[in-house]
Amino acid sequence: MHLEIVTPDTTLFSGDNVELVQLPGIDGSFEVLDHHAPMISVLKRGSVKVMIKGKTPVFFEINGGVIEVLQNKVLILAE
């Protein structure tokens, strides 16, 4: 799937071949996998774990935000 993590100042990550994104939801941690159903959710402060095929996990710290999953594309608008 394609993933973008965007802040008001910059793009933290933009890439394809993402297998899994683990996120800090306001009601607890959750994961988005390839071909996930469409959704929108609020995020709290925490770590975003990104697993790319054939590579070690990458982590990004956010102060909250919103995630949108639609048509195998994940957009995270982070603070």
Kinemage of the C-alpha trace (Angstrom):
@kinemage 1
@onewidth
@group {chain A} dominant
@subgroup {mainchain}
@vectorlist {calphas} color= white
{ca met a 1} P 0.000 0.000 0.000
{ca his a 2} L 1.021 3.629 -0.350
{ca leu a 3} L 1.673 5.667 2.798
{ca glu a 4} L 2.129 9.387 3.381
{ca ile a 5} L 2.866 10.977 6.758
{ca val a 6} L 2.485 14.749 6.515
{ca thr a 7} L 2.958 17.522 9.106
{ca pro a 8} L 2.173 21.226 8.653
{ca asp a 9} L 5.874 21.818 7.928
{ca thr a 10} L 7.054 18.793 5.947
{ca thr a 11} L 6.432 15.309 4.614
{ca leu a 12} L 7.934 12.796 7.059
{ca phe a 13} L 7.372 9.769 4.835
{ca ser a 14} L 6.026 8.998 1.383
{ca gly a 15} L 6.390 5.565 -0.148
{ca asp a 16} L 4.969 2.353 -1.527
{ca asn a 17} L 5.406 -1.324 -0.581
{ca val a 18} L 4.234 -0.689 2.986
{ca glu a 19} L 2.978 -3.902 4.619
{ca leu a 20} L 1.811 -2.561 7.978
{ca val a 21} L 1.315 0.705 9.856
{ca gln a 22} L 0.874 0.586 13.640
{ca leu a 23} L -0.720 3.712 15.103
{ca pro a 24} L -1.536 5.271 18.503
{ca gly a 25} L -5.324 5.613 18.392
{ca ile a 26} L -7.205 7.525 21.076
{ca asp a 27} L -8.787 4.247 22.257
{ca gly a 28} L -5.558 2.221 21.945
{ca ser a 29} L -3.015 1.080 19.414
{ca phe a 30} L -4.245 -0.328 16.097
{ca glu a 31} L -2.789 -1.544 12.801
{ca val a 32} L -3.565 -0.971 9.151
{ca leu a 33} L -2.626 -3.767 6.752
{ca asp a 34} L -2.537 -3.988 2.955
{ca his a 35} L -6.036 -3.584 1.400
{ca his a 36} L -7.590 -2.397 4.681
{ca ala a 37} L -11.219 -1.274 4.640
{ca pro a 38} L -11.792 2.497 4.265
{ca met a 39} L -11.654 4.386 7.563
{ca ile a 40} L -10.934 7.695 9.275
{ca ser a 41} L -9.640 7.861 12.847
{ca val a 42} L -8.144 10.293 15.365
{ca leu a 43} L -4.612 9.689 16.634
{ca lys a 44} L -2.999 10.625 19.937
{ca arg a 45} L 0.623 11.334 20.808
{ca gly a 46} L 2.859 8.316 20.282
{ca ser a 47} L 4.926 6.301 17.863
{ca val a 48} L 3.942 5.293 14.322
{ca lys a 49} L 5.570 2.032 13.213
{ca val a 50} L 5.974 1.518 9.457
{ca met a 51} L 6.929 -1.885 8.042
{ca ile a 52} L 8.159 -1.842 4.447
{ca lys a 53} L 8.592 -5.114 2.520
{ca gly a 54} L 12.110 -6.473 2.985
{ca lys a 55} L 13.284 -3.692 5.333
{ca thr a 56} L 13.535 -3.105 9.079
{ca pro a 57} L 10.701 -1.157 10.746
{ca val a 58} L 10.834 2.656 10.738
{ca phe a 59} L 9.379 4.712 13.611
{ca phe a 60} L 8.003 8.270 13.629
{ca glu a 61} L 6.945 10.203 16.736
{ca ile a 62} L 3.755 12.260 16.406
{ca asn a 63} L 1.847 14.565 18.759
{ca gly a 64} L -1.553 13.488 17.449
{ca gly a 65} L -3.400 13.764 14.179
{ca val a 66} L -5.823 12.051 11.813
{ca ile a 67} L -5.546 8.991 9.565
{ca glu a 68} L -7.489 8.279 6.374
{ca val a 69} L -7.430 4.883 4.658
{ca leu a 70} L -8.962 4.736 1.184
{ca gln a 71} L -8.272 2.547 -1.880
{ca asn a 72} L -5.060 1.042 -0.446
{ca lys a 73} L -3.656 4.510 0.313
{ca val a 74} L -2.982 5.693 3.865
{ca leu a 75} L -2.709 9.397 4.648
{ca ile a 76} L -1.620 10.518 8.112
{ca leu a 77} L -1.992 14.217 8.903
{ca ala a 78} L 0.181 14.559 11.986
{ca glu a 79} L 1.065 17.316 14.431
